[in-house]
Amino acid sequence: MLHEAILRLAHALRGSIASSCLLSDSLSKGQFREDDLIAGMRPLIPERYSLSKGIVLNMVGGQSDPQDLIISDRLMVGELLANPTVRLHPIEAVVGTIQVKTRANSESVRKAVENVATVKRLTPASPRIGLMPYFDGGAATYRDEGTPFGGLLFLTQEAKTETIARAYCEACASLPKPEQPNAMVVLDSFALLWGAINDGTVQWAGSSRTVAPSEIILLQAEDTTIPLLYFYTILMECLRFYVSPPLDYLEYTRLAGHRFLATPARQGP
């Protein structure tokens, strides 16, 4: 059933490439494909999470680069600013972002990796505590120091697989581990995912709670939707284990720079 859903998503993304080719303006093309990705992902993401575009900010005024797809936790807080052109999301509500780009080549990969990092580096450094339920009815707490999921989705391939993979690995190596993307996929081609290979067996790193992401692994398959399926699976594993930082509404109020006079409401006896 999940494989069928990924097939439909891949079909929708291929259709987006064909439809947007009718547009001559590159900015309009990008917005068209971002909207198609949001529409295609919506049935695959739990209703708890909202999907939109915009900019991420934190309590001290830091801001990310514009994000093609932002996954936010509705249980935390809504957008701080929402209008047809600008949407601002507090980092405490953001659980993931995806960069969707038309062509995969060395330059576009490096730029997308850095774009993802502009969100991840906004995450507060303080550790959070999560609760993991067991199948037997028990539960255990765990410590999470991770950052929101960061993914790269390319619709077409413009360079050799080896060239793209090298550019991705080099771009990741230039960043601290918390700022590195979690996964990258080129539609109908391959995926680059964190994991570990032990005795010929691959263990995928879905989050900081599972496998230590010791190396980047190139995933290819005869069924060309498999890389997209694994990309989606890693995303969902990260959402499952990610613990959002605590939100301080007053800090965002101060960030807005409001001036006011506060005095005791009652004075005297």
C-alpha positions as CSV (number, residue, x, y, z in Angstrom):
1,M,0.0,0.0,0.0
2,L,2.8,2.4,0.9
3,H,4.6,1.5,-2.3
4,E,1.5,2.4,-4.3
5,A,1.3,5.8,-2.6
6,I,4.9,6.5,-3.5
7,L,4.1,5.5,-7.1
8,R,1.4,8.1,-7.1
9,L,3.7,10.7,-5.7
10,A,6.4,9.9,-8.3
11,H,3.8,10.1,-11.0
12,A,2.6,13.5,-9.8
13,L,6.1,14.9,-9.7
14,R,6.8,13.7,-13.2
15,G,3.6,15.4,-14.3
16,S,4.7,18.6,-12.6
17,I,7.9,18.6,-14.7
18,A,5.9,18.3,-17.9
19,S,3.3,20.9,-16.9
20,S,5.7,23.5,-15.7
21,C,7.7,23.3,-18.9
22,L,4.9,25.5,-20.4
23,L,6.1,28.3,-18.2
24,S,9.0,30.5,-19.4
25,D,9.7,32.2,-16.1
26,S,12.0,30.2,-13.9
27,L,10.6,31.6,-10.6
28,S,7.1,30.7,-11.7
29,K,8.3,27.2,-12.6
30,G,9.8,26.7,-9.2
31,Q,6.7,27.9,-7.4
32,F,4.5,25.6,-9.5
33,R,6.7,22.6,-8.7
34,E,6.8,23.4,-5.0
35,D,3.0,23.6,-4.9
36,D,2.8,20.2,-6.7
37,L,5.1,18.7,-4.1
38,I,3.0,20.0,-1.2
39,A,-0.1,18.6,-2.9
40,G,1.5,15.3,-3.6
41,M,3.0,14.9,0.0
42,R,-0.2,15.9,1.8
43,P,-1.8,12.4,1.7
44,L,1.4,10.9,3.0
45,I,1.9,13.1,6.0
46,P,-0.2,12.8,9.2
47,E,-2.8,15.5,9.7
48,R,-0.9,16.6,12.8
49,Y,1.6,18.3,10.5
50,S,1.0,21.2,8.2
51,L,2.8,21.7,4.9
52,S,3.7,25.1,3.5
53,K,6.5,27.3,2.2
54,G,8.2,30.2,3.9
55,I,11.1,31.3,6.3
56,V,12.0,29.8,9.6
57,L,13.2,32.1,12.5
58,N,14.2,31.7,16.2
59,M,13.7,33.6,19.4
60,V,16.9,35.7,19.0
61,G,16.0,36.9,15.5
62,G,17.9,34.4,13.3
63,Q,16.3,33.5,10.0
64,S,16.7,30.8,7.5
65,D,16.8,31.1,3.7
66,P,13.4,30.6,2.0
67,Q,12.2,27.0,2.3
68,D,10.4,25.2,-0.5
69,L,8.5,22.9,1.9
70,I,8.2,23.3,5.6
71,I,6.7,20.6,7.8
72,S,5.3,22.1,11.0
73,D,3.8,20.5,14.1
74,R,0.2,21.9,14.6
75,L,0.4,21.0,18.3
76,M,3.1,23.6,18.9
77,V,2.1,26.9,17.3
78,G,0.9,28.2,14.0
79,E,2.7,30.6,11.6
80,L,3.8,33.9,13.2
81,L,3.1,35.7,9.9
82,A,1.1,34.4,7.0
83,N,0.2,36.3,3.8
84,P,0.3,35.4,0.1
85,T,4.0,36.3,-0.2
86,V,5.6,35.8,3.2
87,R,5.2,33.0,5.9
88,L,7.2,33.0,9.1
89,H,7.5,29.8,11.1
90,P,9.1,29.5,14.6
91,I,11.9,26.9,14.7
92,E,10.1,25.3,17.7
93,A,7.2,24.2,15.5
94,V,9.3,23.1,12.5
95,V,10.0,19.4,12.3
96,G,11.3,19.2,8.8
97,T,12.1,21.0,5.5
98,I,12.6,19.8,1.9
99,Q,14.3,21.6,-0.8
100,V,12.8,20.8,-4.2
101,K,15.0,21.6,-7.2
102,T,14.6,20.9,-10.9
103,R,18.2,19.8,-11.9
104,A,20.7,17.9,-9.9
105,N,24.3,19.0,-10.5
106,S,27.3,19.9,-8.4
107,E,26.4,23.5,-7.9
108,S,22.6,23.0,-7.2
109,V,23.4,20.2,-4.7
110,R,25.9,22.4,-2.8
111,K,23.4,25.3,-2.6
112,A,20.6,23.0,-1.4
113,V,22.8,21.5,1.3
114,E,23.6,25.0,2.6
115,N,20.0,26.0,2.4
116,V,19.0,23.1,4.7
117,A,21.7,24.1,7.1
118,T,20.2,27.6,7.5
119,V,17.2,26.0,9.2
120,K,19.1,23.4,11.3
121,R,21.5,25.9,12.8
122,L,18.5,27.8,14.3
123,T,17.6,24.9,16.6
124,P,18.3,25.6,20.3
125,A,21.2,23.6,21.7
126,S,19.4,22.4,24.8
127,P,18.6,18.7,24.9
128,R,15.0,17.5,25.0
129,I,13.4,14.4,26.5
130,G,11.1,12.1,24.5
131,L,8.9,9.1,25.3
132,M,9.2,5.9,23.3
133,P,6.3,3.4,23.7
134,Y,7.0,-0.3,23.4
135,F,4.8,-3.0,21.8
136,D,4.3,-4.7,25.2
137,G,2.7,-1.6,26.6
138,G,5.7,-0.2,28.3
139,A,7.6,3.0,27.5
140,A,11.0,4.6,28.0
141,T,12.4,8.1,27.9
142,Y,15.2,9.2,25.6
143,R,17.3,12.2,25.1
144,D,17.1,14.1,21.7
145,E,19.6,16.7,20.6
146,G,18.8,16.5,17.0
147,T,17.6,19.1,14.5
148,P,14.6,19.1,12.2
149,F,14.6,16.7,9.2
150,G,16.3,18.3,6.2
151,G,15.9,16.7,2.8
152,L,16.8,17.4,-0.9
153,L,14.5,16.4,-3.7
154,F,15.7,16.8,-7.3
155,L,13.3,16.2,-10.2
156,T,15.9,15.6,-12.9
157,Q,19.6,14.6,-13.1
158,E,22.0,16.8,-15.0
159,A,25.3,15.2,-14.1
160,K,26.7,11.8,-13.5
161,T,25.6,10.0,-10.4
162,E,29.2,9.8,-9.1
163,T,29.7,13.6,-9.6
164,I,26.5,14.5,-7.8
165,A,27.3,12.1,-4.9
166,R,30.8,13.5,-4.5
167,A,29.4,17.1,-4.4
168,Y,26.9,16.0,-1.8
169,C,29.4,14.3,0.4
170,E,31.9,17.2,0.2
171,A,29.1,19.7,1.0
172,C,28.0,17.7,4.0
173,A,31.6,17.3,5.2
174,S,32.0,21.1,5.3
175,L,29.2,21.4,7.9
176,P,28.9,20.3,11.6
177,K,27.0,17.0,11.9
178,P,23.8,18.7,13.3
179,E,23.6,21.0,10.2
180,Q,24.0,18.2,7.6
181,P,20.9,17.0,5.6
182,N,19.3,13.7,6.5
183,A,18.6,12.5,3.0
184,M,18.7,13.4,-0.7
185,V,16.9,11.8,-3.7
186,V,16.9,12.3,-7.4
187,L,13.5,11.3,-8.9
188,D,13.6,7.9,-10.8
189,S,17.4,7.6,-10.2
190,F,19.0,7.3,-6.7
191,A,19.1,8.4,-3.1
192,L,21.9,9.4,-0.7
193,L,21.1,8.3,2.8
194,W,22.9,8.1,6.1
195,G,23.5,4.6,7.5
196,A,26.1,2.0,8.3
197,I,27.2,-1.2,6.5
198,N,28.1,-4.1,8.8
199,D,29.0,-7.5,7.4
200,G,27.3,-6.6,4.1
201,T,24.0,-5.6,5.8
202,V,22.8,-2.0,5.5
203,Q,21.3,-0.3,8.5
204,W,19.6,3.0,7.7
205,A,19.9,5.9,10.1
206,G,16.3,7.2,10.4
207,S,17.1,9.4,13.4
208,S,19.5,9.8,16.3
209,R,17.6,7.1,18.2
210,T,18.4,4.3,15.7
211,V,21.6,3.7,13.8
212,A,24.6,6.0,14.2
213,P,24.8,7.8,10.8
214,S,28.5,6.9,10.2
215,E,28.5,7.2,6.4
216,I,26.5,8.3,3.3
217,I,25.2,5.4,1.3
218,L,24.2,5.5,-2.4
219,L,20.9,3.6,-3.0
220,Q,19.9,2.5,-6.5
221,A,17.3,-0.1,-7.5
222,E,15.7,-1.6,-10.7
223,D,12.4,-0.2,-9.4
224,T,13.1,3.5,-9.7
225,T,10.6,4.4,-7.1
226,I,12.6,2.6,-4.3
227,P,14.9,5.6,-3.7
228,L,11.9,7.9,-3.2
229,L,10.3,5.3,-0.9
230,Y,13.4,5.2,1.3
231,F,13.6,9.0,1.3
232,Y,10.0,9.1,2.6
233,T,10.7,6.4,5.1
234,I,13.7,8.3,6.6
235,L,11.5,11.4,6.8
236,M,8.8,9.6,8.7
237,E,11.3,8.0,11.1
238,C,12.8,11.4,11.8
239,L,9.3,12.8,12.5
240,R,8.6,9.9,14.8
241,F,11.6,10.5,17.1
242,Y,12.0,14.3,16.8
243,V,11.3,16.1,20.1
244,S,10.5,19.8,19.5
245,P,12.2,22.4,21.6
246,P,10.1,24.2,24.2
247,L,8.4,27.3,22.9
248,D,8.6,30.6,24.8
249,Y,5.9,32.9,23.5
250,L,7.2,35.9,25.5
251,E,10.5,35.8,23.7
252,Y,8.8,36.1,20.3
253,T,6.8,38.9,21.7
254,R,10.0,40.7,22.7
255,L,11.4,40.0,19.3
256,A,8.6,42.0,17.7
257,G,10.0,45.0,19.6
258,H,6.7,46.2,21.1
259,R,7.0,49.2,23.5
260,F,4.7,49.5,26.4
261,L,4.3,50.9,29.9
262,A,3.6,48.4,32.7
263,T,2.4,49.6,36.2
264,P,0.6,47.9,39.0
265,A,-3.1,47.7,38.4
266,R,-3.8,48.5,42.0
267,Q,-1.9,50.9,44.1
268,G,-2.2,51.8,47.8
269,P,-4.2,50.0,50.5
